[in-house]
Amino acid sequence: MATIDITEKTFDATITDNAIVLVDFWAGWCGPCRNFAPTFTAASEKHPEITFAKVDTEAEQALSSAAGIRSIPTLMAFRDKVLVFSQPGALNAASLDELIVNVQALDMVAVRASLAAR
């Protein structure tokens, strides 16, 4: 699956309607964002079962602010509607693959129990 662009209007539906969603918050003027883009796209082609979404922080300032984006690129991972990863900085291909494997392997019952205990 190729990457999709999401907006403030489509963000919630994208997270709700897909089991695993990786979201790349980026901007056109950001060099590290441009460097990370091919890695993100390649991973989207390698993992069609995962939704790979991009948010242009310049066009979607309200969404970026609501998501607490302070530095770009920032990558977020959602599994079963739960934010399970959020980190600024571009990942290399191996690190992105490792993240994907870890997100797929999560025990969501344990994750939800941990969240409920907080």
N, C-alpha and C positions, 0 to 999 in steps of 0.2 A: 504494500500500500504506500502510496506517496504521502507526503506530508499535507496537512490541511491547515488553512488559516482560520483562526477562530477570533471572535470578537466578544465584547461584553455581552451581546445578545445571544451568542451561541455557546459560550463557555460552559454554563451549567448543564445544558443538554449534552454537550460532548462528554463531560465527566460522568453524567448519569447514565448515558446510553452505551457506554463502552467499559469493558472489564478493566483494561489497563490503558492509561493515557499518559504519554510523556509530552510535556509542554515546554517548549523552548521560547523564553521571553528574550527578544532581540531588538536591534535597531539597525537600520541601513548604514549609519555612520560609524558603527562599532566594528573595529577590525577583528577582535576575537570572535564576535558574532559571525562575521563573514567567514572566518576560518573554520568555525564549528559547523556551519550549515552543511557542507558536503558530508561530514561524518554523520550528522543527524539524518540526512536524506538516505545515505547508504544503509543505515540501521533500519530505516522505515521499509526499505525494499527487502531487507533480510528477514524482517519480522512482520509479515502482513497481518498477523493476528493482534497486533498492538496498534493503537491509534497514536500517531505522531502529529502533534499540533504545534503551530507556531503563532505567537502573539507579537505583533509589531508594537513595541512600547511607545513609539511616537504617535501612532494612529489610535492606540488604545490606552491612553493615559489613565483613565478612570479605572479600568480593569487592572492595569499594572500597579496602581496605587492600592487598590483593594487587595491585591495579592501580596502586597508588602515588598515589591521589587525595589531594591536599593542599588543593585549592581547588575550589569548585563555582560554576557549572557547569564541567565539563570535558568536552570533546568528543574522542573518539578515532575514528580511521578505520582500518579493516582492509581490506586488499585481498589476496585469495588467501591468507588466514590470517596475513598479515604486518601488524604495526602500522606504518602509514605516516604517521600524524599523531596528535599528542596535544597539546592546548592548553587551559589553563583560560581561562574568560571566555566570555561570550555573544557569538556572532557575529550580525551583521545578515544580512538575506536575501541581499544581494549577495555578501557574503563567504562565506556558506555555499554559494551557487551556484558561486562560483569554486573553493572547496575541492572540491566534487563533480566539477567538470570536470577539475581537476588530478588527483584520485585516479583517475578513469576513464582519463586519458591516460597514466598511469604505465607505463613500460617495466619490467615486473616481472622480466624477465631481468636487466636492469641493477641493479635494486634488490636482487635476491638475490645478485648478484655482489658488490655493494658490502658487503652484510652478511657474506658469506663472507670478504671481505678483511679485515674488522675483527678 
